[in-house]
Amino acid sequence: MNILLLGSGGREHALAWKLSESHLLTTLFIAPGNAGTSKVGINLPIQATDFPGIRLAVLEHHIDMVVVGPEDPLVNGIHDFFLADPDIRHVSVIGPVREGAMLEGSKDFAKQFMNRYGIPTARHKTFEKASLSEGINFLNSLKPPYVLKADGLAAGKGVIICKTLNEAVNELTVMLQHSKFGTASQKVVIEEFLSGIELSVFILTDGKNYVTLPEAKDYKKIGEGDTGPNTGGMGSVSPVKFADNHFMEKVTQRIILPTMKGLIAEGIEYKGFIFFGLIKVDEDPYVIEYNCRLGDPETESVIPRLRNDLVALFKAVDEQSLQNDTISLDPRYATSVMLVSKGYPDAYDKGKVIAGEEDVRGSMVFHAGTGIHAETGEVITNGGRVMAVTSLGDTMEQALEKSYNNIAKLSFEGKCFRSDIGFDL
């Protein structure tokens, strides 16, 4: 089977690494990939949102299955694009159709969906430019802090938590009247702040059946102790100690099953991953957000614990036969620590030479923002989040010790990382 994986981050390197282990795989292509994916497959210089370019690659390389890593192509309808083209409609696509991807593509759509199926989430309302004054009134009905979310995709930066009412009113005004996040903030969801501890839960579904993958906890803030601005993620841990069987049964009954019921009831074809961004408030789970793909850097901790053949699972998704599959897991802890470029998540330099990967022992290095220098062939930085170092251990502490020991062997100018991943567990 020839497979094309779309994306270029750490999530995609982890998926590529896992796919490459399958005896069902003939050739793996990654578009556009990174320096790490080039070691387990063939990179193609095509962006994940270049649908015509992807179509040509699928025909040229006789692709049997397309696995979609990031959210942008899904929200923009890549699955629908395949279904509408008689030359490629036979190709399996792992990822929902556009309507299903709107669970991530529109915060308002997701909240309305949760309301319809009684899925627990924070109290909320959606506002547009014309209803700004009503939005301000709603803010007045809430207690600080205040949560404002741009309705559309905003590269992970569309959620703002304001400590004071004045700050919240100002942010709401800038988002709606001055398009702070462009078209993504034409609508803004204001919601009640929930106090608790967050985690990520993932399922893989064929549209009728599903399997639950390992849960994980990620660390979004740039600074130690969860301080500073949000990033795409500075590290992750799986399993999550507080997500015991009793809590996960609540997640299944109150969140996963109603979500599946809703998708089926509304006739939404959903073949792929659903990422439930959850918060545990006291002993109960609430949905913060849906994502229509795996998380990053959670994937770098989740996938190494998966013992199943990932290609076989994806084939079951395509054939709607997931009811025959049981997930097999490595019981050990997996910890991933992200190395980032100095200045991230704001301005940062690229093109810094990365050294020391050949000295890493007992850990996996998943590339994210990396490239290969055109002249020297050296691996260089090409993004804010550069690479994740993932380790397995009998305890979280053992796994983290391995990761940090190997991080010391990796070097590039401006290397930064958090030394406290897992501090709250």
N, C-alpha and C positions, 0 to 999 in steps of 0.2 A: 504494500500500500504506500503510495506517495502522499505525503502530508505537507501542507503549507501552513505554517504558523505565522500569524500577523502580530507585529509588535517589536519593541526594541529594548525593553526594560529588564529589571531583575526577575520580574514575574515570568517573562518570556524565556529567559535563560533557564530558570528552574523547570519550566514546562518542557523546553527543548531537551534538557538533560534527561528528564524522565521519559519522554517519548522515544528518545534515541535508544533506550534500553529494551524496547519491545521487539520481540521476534516477528511481530506482524508488520513492522515498518520496513519498507524498501529504501526510500530516500526521504530525508527531511529537509525542507526548504524553510527559511525564515526571512520574512520581509518586514522591515529592513534588517533586523537583527543587530547585533553588536559584536565586539571582539570575542566575547565569551561564547556566543551561539555559533560562531564560525568554527569552533572546535568540535561541535557535535552535529553540525549540519551545514547546509550551503546557504549563505546569505544572498539575498537578492536586493538590489538597490531600488526598492519600491516602497513608498510610504503606505502605511496601513489604511489610509483614507483614499488612496488612488485606486478607485474601483476599476476603471478601464485598464490600468496597468496590471492589477491583480488578475483580471479576466484573461489577459494575454498570457500571463505567467501560468495560470491554471491550464490553459490549452496547450501551451508549449511544453510544459513539464508533465503533462498527463496526471494532474493532481486528482486524487480520489477524495480527499477530505481537507477542509479549511478549518483551522482552529483559531478563533479570534481572541487575542489577549486583551487589548485595551477597550475602553468604552466608546471612544469616538466613532469608529466604524460601525459599531452596533447601533448606537443612537442615530447615526446617519443612514441606517438601513441596508447594511451590506448583505444580510441574509435575504432580504426582500429583493435586492439586486440580482442575486443568484437565482431565486425562484422565478423571476420575470424573464430570464434569458434562456431560451431553449437549448443553447449550446453548453450551458454550464449548470442547468437546474438539477442535473443528476448528481452533482458533487455534494457530499455531506458538508454541512456547515454547523460547527459547534459554537453556538451563540444564538440568542433569541432574535426573532423578527423585531422590526422597529417598535411595534406597539408594546411588546414585552420589555424592550430596552428602555421604554419611557419610565419604568419604575426607577431608573437612575437618571434619565434625561430630563425629567420634570419632577421637582419636589412636590409641586401641587398635585400632579397626577398620582404620585405615590401616596400622598396623604389622603386623597379622596378614595383611593383603592383600600387603604387601611380602614377608613371609616366604614366603607360598604361591607367589609367582612369582619368587623369587630376586632381588628388587630391592635393590641395596645401600643399607644404612642403618646407623645406629649400633646397637651391642649394647644391648638394652633388655629390660625386663619391666614388666608392669602390676600394680598393687596396689590393693586396696580397704581400707576401714576395718578389716575383719576380718583382713586380712593385713598390717597395719602392721608387725609385728615382722619378717616376712619381707622387707618393703621395706627396713627398716633393715639387715638382714643383706646384702641386695643392694648397698646403698650402701657397706657395708664392703668389698665385693669390687671396687669401682671406685677409680680414682685421681681426685683433684680436678682441675679443678672438676666439679661435679655438675649434671646437667640434670634438672629436674622439670617435667613438662607436665600441666596439667589435661586430662582426657580430652575434655571438651566445649568448646563455644564460650565464650570469656571475653573477648570484645571486644579481642583482641590482647594481653591482659595475663596470660594463663594459663601462660606459660613463665618459669621462674625458674632462674637459674644461680647456684649457691652455691659460694663459694670454699673453705669448710671443711666437714668432715664434720658437725660440730655444727650448723652453720647448715642443712645439708641435712636432717638428722634433724628439727630444729625445724620447718622449712618443710613437710616431708612430714606431720608430725603435725598442723600447723595446717590443711593442705589437706584431709586425710582425716577427722580427728576434729572439726574446728571449721568445716568447709565454707567455707574461705577464698574460694573462687570459686563458692559455692552448689552447685547440682547439677552444674556443670561439673567439679568436683573430687571427685565420688563415686568416681571412679577416677583414679589418677595413673600416668602413664608415667614411669619413671625410665630415663634412657638415658646411655650413655657419651658424654663430651664429645669432639667431633671438632674438631681444630685445622686451620683452612684459611681459604679466602676464599669468601664466599657469592655466589650469583647466582640470578636467577629466570628460568626458562624456561617458555614458554607454548605450548600447542597449542590449536587449535580443531578439534573432532571432531564427525562426524555419527553416531558410534557404530560405524562400520566403517572409515572413512578419516579422515585428519587432515592438517592443514597446520601447520607450525611458524612461529610469529610471532617477531619480534625478541626476543632475550634482553635482560635489564636487570639493573642492580644498584641496590638501594635502601639507604637509610641510616636505620636504625631509632632510633638513640640521639638524645636531645635535644641533646647537647653536642658541641662540636668534638672531632675525633679519636675519635669513637664513645665518648663518655663520658656518664654519667648514665643516667636511666631510659629504658626503651623507649617509643616512641611508635607511632602508626600509620604513620609514615614521614616523614622530613624532606627527601627528595629522591631523585632517581634519574637514572641514566645509561644510555643505549643507543646503540651496542652496547657489549659488555663486552670489553675488550682481550684478556684472557686466555682467553676462550672461543673459541679458534681452531677450524678445521675438524676437526682431530684430536680435540680434546676433545669437540666437539659430536657427533662420530660415536660416541664412547663413550656420551654421554648418550642418543642415539637407540637404540643397540643394547642397552644395559644397563638403561635406565629407561623411555623412551617406549614402545618396542615391547612389552616385557613388561607394562607397565601396560595398553595397549590389548588385548593378548592376554587378560589377566586379566578385564577388564571384559566382553569378549565371551564368555569361557568361563563366567562366572557369570551371564550373561543380564541384565546391568545395562544398561538403556537410558540412554546418556549422549550427549546432544546439547548441546554447549556448550564452555566453556573448561576446560582443566586447567592449573593453575599448579603447577609443580614448584619447590619451594623447595630449592635444591641447595647443597652445599658441595664445593669442590674441595680434596681432601686429597692432597698431592703432585700427581700428574697424573690422579687418578681422581675421578669424581663420586659423591656419596652423596646420598640424599634426606633432607632434614631434615623436610619436611612436604609434604603435598598441600594445595592449595586448589581449590575447585570453581568458581572465577570468576577474573577478572583481578585483579591486584594494584593497590594504590593506595599510593604514587604512581607505580608502574611504568607504569601505563596512560598516564599523561600524557607519558611518553617513548616508549612503544612505538607508540601509535596515530598520532602525527604522522609516523612513519616509514613507515606502511602506505600504499601507493599504490592498493591494491585498493578496489573499491566494497564497503563493509562490509555493506550490505543484500544485495548479490548473494551474498556469502559466507554470510550467515545463511540465505538462501533455499536455498543448496546444502546447508547443514546439515540443514534441514528435509526436503529431498528426498533426502538421503543420496547426494549426487553430488559430494562434495568432491574425489574423485579427478580431476575434470576441472579443478580450480583450481590455479593456481601463484601463490605469494605474490610480489608485486613490492614492493621496498623502496627508500626513499630511502637512499642510501649514507652520508649525513651523520650526524654525531652529534646526538643529542637529549639535552638536559639539563633536568631539572626541579628547581626549588628551591621548597620549601614555606614559605610565610609562616604563622606560627602566633600564637596569642594568648598574651600573657604569662601565665605560670603553668602552661601546658600542659606535660606531660600530666596535671597535677593540676588544682586549681580555677582557673578563669579567668573573666573577665567577657565578656559578650556585648553586642551593641547598639552597638558602636563604628563610627562612620562611616568608610567606606573611600573614599579620594580618589586621583586620579591615573591611573586606568586609561586614560582617554582620551589620556594622554601617552605610553603605551607604544608603542614602535616596534620592529619586527623580532622580537617575541616573542609567544607566545600566553599568555593568562591563563586558567587553568582554575579556576573557582570550586569550593570545597569547602564549608566552613562559612560560607555567606553567606545573607543574606535581604534583603528589601526593607522599609524602614520603612513602616508602614501609613499614616502621615499625610504624611510628607515625600517618600516615594518614593525616598529615598536608599538606596544599597547599604550594608548594615551587616554586622558580624561576627555569626555565629550558630553558632560551633563553635570547637574547639581548633585544628584545621587549617583555615585560612581560604581560601587560594588557592595555586595552583602557577604559577610563571612558567617556561614551557618555551621553549627556543630551539634552533635548528638551526645547525650550523656544520661546516666541513670538518674541524676537530679538536674534541676535547672542550673544550680550553681556550678556543677561539673561541666555542663555544656557551655555556659558563659565563660568559664575559665579557659576552655579550649579556644573559643572564638577570640577572646582578648589576647591570648598568647600568640595566635596567628596574625592578628591585626598588627602586632608589633613588627612582624616580618614584612609587611606590605608598606610601600612608601610611594608618595607622590607629593609634589609641592602643594601645600595648603590642605593636607589631609586632616579632616575633622571627623569626630564621632562622639556619641554619647557613651560614657563609661558606666551608666546606671540602668541599662536595659533590665527589666524585671524587678526594679526597685520596689514596686508596690505589690508584688506577689510574694 
